[in-house]
């Protein structure tokens, strides 16, 4: 099986939206259409820090890693934040999640990032098994205050 990781283009909209819908369902979340539309517009906007990297096999988009960079008080160079990673269920266990993270590590090295970080739900044992193979959890607890 040939795997390619690439940046999303306008032609990927339908595939991305289908995967994004499955991702939201996985987390039992709903978002207003204007949020989803804005997310897609940001992905395509070269001035936006949000980027979508896609995992593709046999010409089919099978998953995504959404990431962006930001400055940090913990280092001179920017941090890379992997905000969302998702693979369609049939693509899990094929090494695509690992390929997406390794792709971001490569981008981070080439771009001079200080670090790459992400978080997941503590009950997401499948994802955590992959993530633990890269680095142990740092023990932080997230707080989210909606404004």
N, C-alpha and C positions, 0 to 999 in steps of 0.2 A: 504494500500500500504506500503510495506516494503522498507525503504531507507537505503542504506549503503554508507558510504563515505570511500574511500580507496585510497591508492597510486597506480598510474599507473604502469603496468608491460608491458613487451614486447608483451604479448598477446593482449593488448589494442590498438595496433598501428592503426589498420584500423578504429576502432571507434573514436579514438582521431583525426586522420587525417580528417575524415568526419566532425566532430564537428569543428575542427580548420578551415576547408574550409568554413563552414557556418559562423563562427565568423568573418573571414576576409571579407566575402561577406557583412555581416551586417554593417561593418565599411567601405565598399567600398574600400578595400585594396587588393593589390596583393603583394605577396612576391616570390622571386625566389625560386625554389625547394631546392637549397642548404641551404637556411635559414631555411626552414621548416624541412629539414633533420637534420640540426644541432640542432634545437630546440628539436626535438624528441630524438636525441642522448644525449643531455644534461639532459633531463628528466630522462632517464634511467641510466645515469652515477652517481654512488653513490658519486663520488668526486665533482660533480657539485652542486652548491647551489640551482639550479632550481628544483622544485618538482611539480608534477601534482597530485592533489587530484581529484578523480572522484566521481560523484554522480551516483549511480547505483540503478535502480528499476527493479524488476522482471528479473534480470540477464542482463539488458541492460544499457550501459553507456549513461546517459542523459545529462551530463554536466561536466564541469571541472573548477577548480580553480588552476591557475599557480602562484606559489609564490616562493620567495627566501628571504634570510636574508642578511643583510649587517651591517657593523659597522656604528655608528652614532656619530656626534659631539654633539648631544642633550641628550645623555645619556650614561651610562656605558655599558649597555647591548645592544645587536643587535636589530635592527628593522626588522619586517616582512613586506615585500612588496607584496601585492596581485596585481600582474601585469595584469592578465587576468582572467576574470570570464565569463563563457558562459553556457547557457542552451538551449537545442533545444526548439524551440517555443512551441511544444506540452507539454513540461515539466514545463513551466512557470506557476506560481501560485500554484504549488504543495508543496512549502516550500523547494525546493532543493537549491535555492540560499541562503536562510537563513541557511540551514544545512551546506553548504560549508563554509560560513563565520564563523558560530559557531565552526565548526571543526578547522578552522585556529586559532580562539581565544583559543581553548583548546590546540592546539599545541604550541601557543605562551606562554600561562601560563606555560605549562610543560617545555618549552625550555628556559624560562626566558627572553623572548623578552621585550624590553622597550615599544614598541607599534606596532600595526598593522595599516598600512595605504594603501590607494588605491586612484585612481581617475577614473573619467569617463567623457564622453562627456556631456556637460551641457544640451544637448537636449535629453539625454537618460532618459526620465522621468520614465519609468518602473523601471530601475535599481536604479535610485535616490530615488524612494519611498522606496525600500528595504534598501538602504544605510542610508537614513535619519532615519530609525527606529533603527539603531545602534548608530549613532552619527551625529551631524550636520556637514555640510561642514565647513572646517577651513578657507575658504576664499582665499586660495592661487590660484594664476594664474600660469599655467605651460608655460614655454618657451622651445622650442625644436630647437636646432641648429644642423643640420645634418652635419656630418664631413666625 
